[in-house]
Amino acid sequence: MAKVIMVQGTMSNAGKSLIVAGLCRIFKQDGYRVAPFKSQNMALNSFITKEGLEMGRAQVMQAEAAGVEPVAAMNPILLKPTTHVGSQVIVNGEVLGNMSARDYFAYKKQLIPEIKKAFRELEKDNDIIVIEGAGSPAEINLRENDIVNMGLAELLDAPVLLVGDIDRGGVFAQLLGTLMLLEKTEKERVKGLIINKFRGDKTILDPGVVMLEERGHVPVVGVVPYMELSIDDEDSLSSRFDRREEGLIDIAVIRYPRISNFTDLSVLEQIGQVSVRYVDSVRDLHHPDMIVLPGSKNTMADLKWMRENGLEALIKKKAQDTIVFGICGGYQMLGETIRDPYQVENGGSMKGMGLLPAVTELKQEKTRTQVTGTFGEISGALSGFSGKSVRGYEIHMGSTVDSESIVDSENVRQPESRSDKKGYVCRIQNEADGSVKYDGIFSGNVYGTYVHGIFDEGTLAETLVGILAARKGVVLDTGQMISYGQFKQMQYDKLADGVRKSMDMEAVYAMLREAAI
């Protein structure tokens, strides 16, 4: 039976996800088989496993830190918001359906068997499971039927580390207030407190730590420093939306209201002299070297938003001499028409941006698959992609085809690679069996694909930046560039080093031993 420890926070963005990742890395370094686990995650950034199952990217990041393959059991319930009061509910990698917040609150306890099933699956192959909570355990209005914080800790008999964020201020009130609002049995599960994101001289903090322990009757097992890391932590993803500085090569990502899977651009953020800015208004677009339309949880609503605020018209104008790249929902927007006969989103039909010769029909079944292969011959601005390896994954509720391949709505023939004046079909040949997959359409400066993570593997990111630099007539120093995979492993080691030095790991291991008795 695997040993367990749980990390809860005083609030969202306290740093739970990174503390979990740091502990996973430390346990891996110490020779243990370790896996992350989060029973319920709410996020629009998701991933497709080798089995074709969907899970939250935060647990993918933690699995990478643990050195193991991500599996859907690490995140048995994923909630993907579709509106302000509703979400698509994904259970053990499969879509259960859309629910309002109220309906899900009443239903969620029925998912406990699925949570147990996922946890037992992880237990088979691991020595330690590091569990992450969600939000705060002191949300007293949500205590009933809790399946992600203290309710889960009780279910799995897990000791709890409680994390507070000192960077936002009020960390003592956060930690003590949370302890005060817990039931007696819940408070007894809290074995250690962590003050996270500390900057400055720790000796100045020491008197407060003593007082915190005296009043809370729980030891402080760590004061973790604020670390400059480039890790896709779900809680920290929004911080990238605030970036405004423009680099020598400037990439503008359209930040529509229902943006999803914007981790697709993380690899580009690590390249020197390259800026990735998130833009939600005409006045902030400026003159980027490339415009990216990322994924969307509601393609038609986000396209309408761009149409109403003027971004659509401006992007269409800039597409004459600027590379425009659409991924998933962004790809669908770039076409001529989006049809929704099954009311997957808003129903009806909507005119697209008309920058690609493509028609999309939203389907009831979600496509979930990993993609591995090589690009066929590509013309146009990104001809340098021809023959390059590509690896990624698809998550979408629609099918997009070359508009000239359509015979009628019930009979769509497979498009062939062509080179007429309107556009081209992007062919990806599977490395394993030689099969050909049609994974995108491009026309001149405009490109679209369903492949998430398309720039993460191989040299595509470096090739892209080189193309943008050449078009601009500048030279970038890419001599010291390492692969994105290597870069992430270095970041995980840096995280683990910071956590190990600042936390009482002997006390943490003692909690694991006591929990196993």
Backbone hydrogen bonds, N-H to C=O, Kabsch-Sander energy under -0.5 kcal/mol:
donor,donor_aa,acceptor,acceptor_aa,energy
3,K,127,D,-3.0
5,I,129,I,-1.7
6,M,159,P,-2.6
7,V,131,I,-3.2
8,Q,6,M,-0.6
8,Q,161,L,-2.9
10,T,163,V,-2.3
14,A,11,M,-1.1
19,I,15,G,-2.0
20,V,16,K,-2.8
21,A,17,S,-2.2
22,G,18,L,-2.9
23,L,19,I,-2.5
24,C,20,V,-2.6
25,R,21,A,-2.3
26,I,22,G,-2.3
27,F,23,L,-2.9
28,K,24,C,-2.2
29,Q,25,R,-2.8
30,D,26,I,-1.9
31,G,28,K,-1.9
32,Y,27,F,-2.6
34,V,32,Y,-0.7
35,A,128,I,-1.7
37,F,130,V,-1.8
38,K,74,M,-2.7
41,N,77,I,-2.4
43,A,41,N,-0.6
43,A,79,L,-1.9
46,S,44,L,-0.7
47,F,55,M,-2.5
49,T,47,F,-0.5
49,T,53,L,-2.9
52,G,49,T,-2.0
54,E,93,G,-1.4
55,M,47,F,-2.0
57,R,45,N,-2.2
60,V,56,G,-1.0
61,M,57,R,-2.7
62,Q,58,A,-2.0
63,A,59,Q,-2.2
64,E,60,V,-2.3
65,A,61,M,-2.0
66,A,62,Q,-1.8
67,G,63,A,-0.8
67,G,64,E,-0.8
68,V,63,A,-2.4
74,M,71,V,-2.0
75,N,72,A,-2.0
77,I,39,S,-1.2
78,L,90,I,-2.6
79,L,41,N,-3.3
80,K,78,L,-0.6
80,K,88,Q,-2.5
82,T,86,G,-2.2
83,T,86,G,-1.8
86,G,83,T,-0.7
87,S,99,M,-2.6
88,Q,80,K,-2.8
89,V,87,S,-0.5
89,V,97,G,-3.4
90,I,78,L,-2.6
90,I,88,Q,-0.6
91,V,94,E,-2.9
92,N,76,P,-3.8
92,N,90,I,-0.5
94,E,91,V,-2.0
96,L,89,V,-3.3
97,G,89,V,-1.3
99,M,87,S,-2.7
101,A,85,V,-2.5
104,Y,100,S,-2.6
105,F,101,A,-2.3
106,A,102,R,-1.7
107,Y,103,D,-1.5
108,K,104,Y,-2.8
110,Q,107,Y,-2.5
111,L,108,K,-2.2
112,I,109,K,-1.5
115,I,111,L,-2.0
116,K,112,I,-2.7
117,K,113,P,-2.4
118,A,114,E,-2.1
119,F,115,I,-2.5
120,R,116,K,-2.8
121,E,117,K,-1.6
122,L,118,A,-1.8
123,E,119,F,-2.2
124,K,120,R,-1.1
125,D,122,L,-1.1
126,N,122,L,-0.6
126,N,123,E,-0.6
127,D,33,R,-2.5
128,I,33,R,-2.1
129,I,3,K,-2.5
130,V,35,A,-2.2
131,I,5,I,-2.9
131,I,129,I,-0.6
132,E,37,F,-2.7
133,G,7,V,-2.7
139,E,136,S,-1.0
140,I,138,A,-1.9
142,L,139,E,-2.3
143,R,140,I,-0.7
146,D,143,R,-1.9
153,A,149,N,-2.4
154,E,150,M,-2.5
155,L,151,G,-1.9
156,L,152,L,-2.5
157,D,153,A,-0.6
158,A,153,A,-2.4
160,V,189,R,-2.8
161,L,6,M,-3.0
162,L,192,G,-2.5
163,V,8,Q,-2.7
163,V,161,L,-0.5
164,G,194,I,-2.7
166,I,164,G,-0.7
166,I,196,N,-2.3
167,D,196,N,-0.6
169,G,166,I,-0.9
174,Q,170,G,-2.3
175,L,171,V,-2.5
176,L,172,F,-2.6
177,G,173,A,-2.4
178,T,174,Q,-2.0
179,L,175,L,-2.2
180,M,176,L,-2.4
181,L,177,G,-1.5
182,L,178,T,-0.7
182,L,179,L,-0.8
187,K,183,E,-2.9
188,E,184,K,-1.8
189,R,185,T,-0.5
189,R,186,E,-1.2
190,V,186,E,-0.6
190,V,187,K,-1.2
191,K,160,V,-2.3
191,K,189,R,-0.9
192,G,160,V,-1.2
193,L,219,P,-2.5
194,I,162,L,-2.8
195,I,222,G,-2.6
196,N,164,G,-3.2
196,N,194,I,-0.7
198,F,224,V,-2.5
202,K,200,G,-0.7
204,I,201,D,-1.3
205,L,201,D,-0.6
205,L,202,K,-0.9
206,D,202,K,-1.2
208,G,205,L,-1.0
209,V,205,L,-1.6
210,V,206,D,-2.2
211,M,207,P,-2.1
212,L,208,G,-2.4
213,E,209,V,-2.3
214,E,210,V,-2.2
215,R,211,M,-2.4
216,G,212,L,-2.6
217,H,213,E,-1.9
221,V,193,L,-2.2
221,V,219,P,-0.7
222,G,193,L,-1.0
223,V,502,S,-1.5
224,V,195,I,-2.3
224,V,222,G,-0.5
226,Y,198,F,-2.4
229,L,227,M,-1.1
231,I,229,L,-0.6
233,D,231,I,-2.3
236,S,233,D,-1.2
237,L,233,D,-0.9
237,L,234,E,-0.7
239,S,236,S,-1.5
240,R,237,L,-1.4
241,F,238,S,-1.5
242,D,239,S,-1.3
243,R,240,R,-1.4
247,G,245,E,-0.5
249,I,273,Q,-2.4
250,D,248,L,-0.5
251,I,249,I,-0.5
251,I,275,S,-2.6
252,A,250,D,-0.5
252,A,290,M,-2.6
253,V,251,I,-0.5
253,V,277,R,-3.7
254,I,292,V,-2.6
255,R,253,V,-0.5
255,R,279,V,-3.3
256,Y,254,I,-1.2
259,I,256,Y,-1.6
260,S,295,G,-1.9
261,N,44,L,-0.8
264,D,261,N,-1.4
265,L,262,F,-1.6
266,S,263,T,-1.6
268,L,265,L,-0.7
269,E,265,L,-1.0
269,E,266,S,-0.6
270,Q,266,S,-0.6
270,Q,267,V,-0.9
271,I,268,L,-1.2
272,G,270,Q,-0.5
274,V,271,I,-1.5
275,S,249,I,-2.8
277,R,251,I,-2.8
277,R,275,S,-0.5
278,Y,243,R,-0.5
279,V,253,V,-3.1
279,V,277,R,-0.6
284,D,281,S,-0.8
285,L,281,S,-0.5
285,L,282,V,-1.1
286,H,282,V,-0.6
289,D,250,D,-2.8
290,M,250,D,-1.2
291,I,323,I,-2.6
292,V,252,A,-3.0
293,L,325,F,-2.6
295,G,260,S,-0.8
297,K,258,R,-2.4
302,D,298,N,-2.3
303,L,299,T,-2.3
304,K,300,M,-2.1
305,W,301,A,-2.0
306,M,302,D,-2.2
307,R,303,L,-2.3
308,E,304,K,-2.3
309,N,305,W,-1.8
310,G,306,M,-0.6
311,L,306,M,-0.8
312,E,306,M,-1.7
314,L,310,G,-1.8
315,I,311,L,-2.7
316,K,312,E,-2.4
317,K,313,A,-1.6
318,K,314,L,-2.5
319,A,315,I,-1.9
320,Q,317,K,-1.2
321,D,318,K,-1.8
322,T,318,K,-1.7
323,I,289,D,-0.9
324,V,445,N,-2.1
325,F,291,I,-3.0
326,G,447,Y,-3.0
327,I,293,L,-2.8
328,C,449,T,-2.9
330,G,294,P,-0.5
330,G,327,I,-2.1
332,Q,328,C,-2.1
333,M,329,G,-2.0
334,L,330,G,-1.3
335,G,331,Y,-0.5
335,G,332,Q,-1.1
336,E,358,A,-3.3
337,T,358,A,-1.0
338,I,350,M,-2.8
339,R,360,T,-3.1
340,D,348,G,-3.1
343,Q,340,D,-1.3
348,G,340,D,-0.8
350,M,338,I,-2.6
352,G,336,E,-2.5
353,M,333,M,-2.9
354,G,335,G,-2.9
355,L,334,L,-1.6
356,L,334,L,-1.8
358,A,356,L,-2.2
359,V,401,V,-2.4
360,T,337,T,-2.6
361,E,399,S,-2.4
362,L,339,R,-3.1
363,K,397,M,-2.6
367,T,396,H,-3.3
369,T,394,E,-1.6
371,V,392,G,-2.8
373,G,390,V,-2.5
374,T,429,Q,-1.6
375,F,388,K,-2.5
376,G,427,R,-2.4
381,A,444,G,-1.3
383,S,380,G,-1.4
385,F,382,L,-2.1
386,S,383,S,-1.8
387,G,375,F,-1.1
387,G,376,G,-0.6
388,K,385,F,-2.5
390,V,373,G,-3.0
392,G,371,V,-2.5
393,Y,452,H,-1.6
394,E,369,T,-3.4
396,H,367,T,-1.6
399,S,361,E,-2.2
401,V,359,V,-2.3
403,S,357,P,-2.2
405,S,402,D,-2.2
406,I,403,S,-0.9
407,V,408,D,-0.5
407,V,411,N,-1.2
408,D,411,N,-1.5
411,N,408,D,-0.9
413,R,405,S,-1.2
413,R,411,N,-0.6
420,D,423,G,-0.6
424,Y,442,F,-2.9
426,C,440,G,-3.5
427,R,425,V,-0.6
428,I,437,K,-2.8
429,Q,374,T,-2.5
430,N,428,I,-0.6
430,N,435,S,-3.3
431,E,372,T,-0.7
434,G,430,N,-1.8
437,K,428,I,-2.8
439,D,426,C,-1.4
439,D,437,K,-1.0
440,G,426,C,-0.6
441,I,448,G,-1.2
442,F,424,Y,-2.3
443,S,446,V,-3.0
445,N,443,S,-0.5
446,V,443,S,-2.2
447,Y,324,V,-2.8
448,G,441,I,-1.6
449,T,326,G,-2.0
450,Y,439,D,-1.0
452,H,393,Y,-3.3
452,H,450,Y,-0.7
454,I,451,V,-0.7
456,D,453,G,-1.4
457,E,453,G,-0.6
460,L,457,E,-1.1
461,A,455,F,-0.7
463,T,459,T,-2.9
464,L,460,L,-2.9
465,V,461,A,-2.4
466,G,462,E,-2.2
467,I,463,T,-2.2
468,L,464,L,-2.4
469,A,465,V,-2.4
470,A,466,G,-2.4
471,R,467,I,-2.3
472,K,468,L,-1.3
473,G,469,A,-1.1
474,V,469,A,-2.5
478,T,476,L,-1.0
481,M,478,T,-1.2
487,F,483,S,-2.4
488,K,484,Y,-2.4
489,Q,485,G,-2.0
490,M,486,Q,-2.1
491,Q,487,F,-1.8
492,Y,488,K,-2.3
493,D,489,Q,-2.0
494,K,490,M,-2.1
495,L,491,Q,-2.4
496,A,492,Y,-2.6
497,D,493,D,-2.3
498,G,494,K,-2.0
499,V,495,L,-2.4
500,R,496,A,-2.9
501,K,497,D,-2.0
502,S,498,G,-1.1
503,M,499,V,-1.4
504,D,221,V,-3.1
505,M,503,M,-1.5
508,V,504,D,-1.6
509,Y,505,M,-2.7
510,A,506,E,-2.0
511,M,507,A,-1.9
512,L,508,V,-1.8
513,R,509,Y,-2.2
514,E,510,A,-2.6
515,A,511,M,-2.2
516,A,512,L,-1.2
517,I,513,R,-0.6
517,I,514,E,-0.9
